[in-house]
Amino acid sequence: MYKHYKGDYWLSVLIPAHNCSDTIERLLDSIVIQDTDDVEIIICDDQSTDNFMDKVYPYMENLKIKYCKTKPREIHCPSNTRFDGWKIATGEWITFIDDDDMFEPDVFKKIKELIEETGEQKLIYTSFRDYNPIIGQYGLTFDGGTWLHGKFYNRYWLIESSIDFEENLYTNEDLHFNGQVMAELGGQNSELRKFDVCTYKWSYNPKSFTRSFDTSKHSLLETCFKDYVHSAVDPWFNCFHKYPDNYQEYYDHMIMMILYMYFYIQAFKYSKGEDGIIKSNINLIIDTINRVCKEFDKTVDDIYKDITNNPDFFAEIRKDAEIGSNKFIERESFYDFLYDNIKISNE
């Protein structure tokens, strides 16, 4: 059974923690029943003010737990906690789990077996399920390509590929991290294999960081959208410069992201009206479209044709955007969205 690992442990489990005294025990309960031989648990505390570690101490008898605190920063966000926490990991593989979620039974054993059976040395990609811990009921199963949930990364490959969390990225840190992962896999011509196994219980938390956004200090719409665009496109642009021969894969990703931006703006207009759209959001879209044209030697006509010539792709992205933003009706056609924004940029 998988004993040829390079690290001190075969797996590091990183838990970013913040005032989690109400939830940390159920997470640790889901870990202590696993095969935890050669597994380390890292709890990285983002300046908590509660006594959650009092709940953790009893588990130290059976689990190899490391504790660290994030260094002081002006803002607190999950990206900083993960940035600091995974630097002290010593496992060959690493996985991330939020302090209010849980693992499914026998996960560590199953992941070990997948590594041995497949010889995979970069990423084990699994699914996760919505779970209500109060009533013990499951909801939907998610693929979650942009989420950290249910993914096990070879830590040495991450380091060799210069993949890391970005400090002070307020939201969408998982999209930014996995954008680097997916873009790097594409550049290395590595097959992205999704394994048909569910490993992670996701507990919806209305008090989570992004859902309890302090609107007196930040605009949720402006900050999230800014972080979203940055996280969704910059890692792919960076890898395109690194692996220019993989032109088509990186271009296909960019036109997909332009389509997502279109649908999200339509959802914003539907829910908030035209006045709810912040000018900086439109400027981000204009900059992205212009950047894609320049980097990939394309015209706006090319982008429009490449997207609208595939109606199934168009419908698939719309459906996915609707899951993330609730149901909406488009206020403008994709043609008007694309060409009106480019017209604005040329004025």
N, C-alpha and C positions, 0 to 999 in steps of 0.2 A: 504494500500500500504506500504509494507516493512518499518515499523517504529520501529522494535524491534532490531535494530542494537546496537552493543556494543560501537562503537567509537563515537567521537564527530560528525562525519559525516558518511553517509552510504558509500560514495565513495571518495577516493583521486585520483586525476589525476596528474601524475608526468610527467612534460615536461623537459627533459634535453636540455638546450639551449646553443648554441654557435654561435655568430655572425649571428643571424637569423632575422635581421630587414626586409629582403625581404619576409619572409614566415610566421612569427608569427601571423600576422593579419588574414590570411586565416584559420589558425588552430583555433584561438580564435573565429572567426566567426562561425566555425562549432561547437563550444562548447556553445556559448551564446544562440543559438537557441534550445538547449536541455532543458530538465527538470533538472535544476541545484539546486533545493532545496536540502539542505543537501549534497552538493558536494563541495569539496575544490579543488582548482587548485594550484599545487606547481610548480613553475618555478625555476629550479636549474641551475644557470649560471656557465658554465665552463670557467671562466676568459675571457669573451667576450671583444672585443675591439670596437665594434660598439655601436650604441645607441638604440638597439632593445627595451629596456624598455620604451622609449618614445612612442613606438607603443602600449605598454601594458597598460599604465596608464589609457586611456579612458575606458577600459574594466572593471576596478576595481569598477565602479559604479554598475555593474550588476553581477559580478562574485566574489567569495570569493578567492582571489589570495594571495598566500604566495610567497615570494621571498627569495632565499638563494643563496650563492655562494659556489662553491667547495673550500675546503681548499687547500692551495698551495701544489703542488706536482711537482716532476721532470718531469713527463709526463702528458699529457692531453688525456683522452680517455673517451668514454661514460660510461664505467664501474664505473669510479670514480664519475662521475656526478650522476649516479643512486644510487650508494652506499651512497653518502652524502644526496641526496634529499629525499629518502624515509624514512630516519630516523626521519624527522619532520612530517611525515604523521600521521593523527589522524583518518582516516576513517576506517571502518571495512573492506571494500574492497579497492583494489588499482589496477589501470591500468596504463600502460606506453604508451606514444605516442611521437614520434619524432617531433622536432620543424618545420619540413617541410611537415608533413602529416596532415590528417584531420579525423574527425569522420563522419560516416554516420548519417543521421537524426534519431532522436528518439532512439538513442542507449542506453542512460542511463535508459530510461523508459523500454525498452525491457529487459535489463539486470536485472533490479529490478524484473520484472515479471517472468523471468526465475528462479531467486533465490527463489521467493515465490512458484512457481509452482513445482519446483523440490526438494526444501529443500537442494540444494547443498551448502556445507559449506567449499569448498576447492578451486575449480577452475571452472570458466565458460570459455569454450574454443570455440571460434568462428573463422570464416574465415575473410580474408581481400582481397581487390581487388587493383590491379594496377590501378592508376588513373593519367591522365595527366591534371593538373589544368589549363594549358594554353588554351587547346581546350575543356576542360570539357568532356573528353572521357575516358571510362573504358577499361581496358585490361583484363588480366587473373585474375581468382580468385584463391587464394592460401589457402592451409590448414595451412601451416606454423607452424609445430609442434615445431620447434626449435626457432622460432621468438617470440619476446614479443608482436608483433602486434595482436590485437584482443583477448587478454586474460585478464581476470579479476580474480584477486587472492584475497582470503581471507587473509587479512594482519595478523590477529592473528594466522592463521594456518601457515603462512610462518615463523613467529617468533617462534612459538612452535616447528616447525620442523627444526629450525636453518638454514633456507634457506636465502641466502644473495648474493649480488654481490661481486665479488672478486676485491679488489683494484689493480690498475695498470695492469689489464688484458687488453692488448692492443687491441685485437680483439676477436670476438666470445663470448662476454660477455653474449649475449642472449642465446646462446647454453649452456653455463656453468650454467646460472641461471635456465633455463628450464630443463637441465639435472638433477639438484637437485630436481626440482618439479616432473618430471616424475618418477625418481628413487624412490623418497619418496612415491609417490602414489602407485607404485608397491609394495613397502615394507609394506605399510599399507593395502594392498589388496583392494584399492579403485578403483572403476570403472572409467576409463577415458572416459568421455562422451563429444563428439564433437557435438555442437549444429549447426543446419542448419540455421545460420543467419550470414549475413555479417555486420561487425560493423566498419570497418577501411578502410580508403583510403590511400594507400601507394603511395607516389610520388617518382618516381625514381630520384635520385639526383646524377649526375656525379661528383659533388664536395663534396660529403659526406666524412666522415672521412676515411673509408676504401678504397674508390675509389680515394682519392687524397693523397695516402700514400707517405710520403717523402722518396723516395728511396735512398737519400743521407745519411740518418741516419739509415734506417732499410731495411732489405730485406723483401718485401711483402711475397714472397714465404716461407721464413724461419719462419718469425714471425707468419703469419697467420696459417701455418700448425702446428707449435708448439702449438699455442693457441687452434687450432681446436682439436688436439689430446687430450690435457689436458682437455678441456671442454667437450669433447664427452665421455671420459672414466672415469676420476677420480671421478665425482659424483656417478657413478654407482658402482665403486669399493667400495667407502665409504659406500654406502647403502647396498651393499652385506655383508660387515662386520657387519652392524647394523641389517640386516634381513637375516641371512644365510639360513633360511628355504625357501626363495624365489630364490633358486639356479637357476632354469631353466630360469626364466625371465631375470635375470642379465646376465647369460651366453649367452642367445639368443641375447641380446643387444650387447655384446662384439664381437660375431662373425659377426654381422651386421656391426659394426664399422671397423673391419678388412677388410671386403669387400669394404666398402666405401674408406678406405685408398688405397686399391689396385686400384680402379678405378680412384681416384684422382691422384695417381702417374702416371698411364697410360696417363691421360689427360695432366699432366705436361710434360711427355716425348714426347707426340705427338706435343705439342705446342712449347716446348723449346729445345727438344732433350736431349740426355743422359747427356750432360754437364750442362743442366739446373737443374738437380736434386742435391740438396744439401745433403751432407753426413749426416748432422744432421737429415734430414727428414727420411732417411732410418733407422738411429739409433732409432728414435722414434717408427717406425713400429716394428723393432726387439724387442725393450723393451716391447711394447704392447703385441706382440705375446707370448713372454716368460712369461710375467706376467699373461696372461690368462691361459696358460698351468699350471703355478704354483698354481694360486689362485683357479682354478676350477678342478684341477687334471685331465688335459687333455693332449693329445699328439698333435703334429702337424697333424698327420694322422686323429685324431678325428676332428680337426677343418676343415681340407680339406673335409672330408666326409660330415660333418654337413652342410657345405655351398653348395657343388656341388650336393648333393642329392636332392636339391630343385631348379630346373632350373627356375621356375617362380619367386622365391625369388631373384635369381641371376639376372634375367632380370629386375626385378622391381628396384633393387638398382642401376643397371647400368643406367637405364633411369633417375632416380632421380639425380645421379651424373652428368649426361650429362647436365641436366638443370642448375646445379650450376657451371659447368666448360666449357660449350660449347662442341660441338661434337668432338669426338676423336676416334681413332682406337688403340686398345691395342697393345703395343709393345712387351709384353710378356704374356704368359698364366698365369692364376691364380696359376696353379701348380708351374710354374717356379718362380713366384713372392714369393710364400710362402716358398718353400723349398730352394731356393737360398738365401733368407734372413736369414733363420735359419742356413744354412750352413756357411754364413758369421759370424754369432754370435758365432759359435762353433770353428772358426779358431783361 
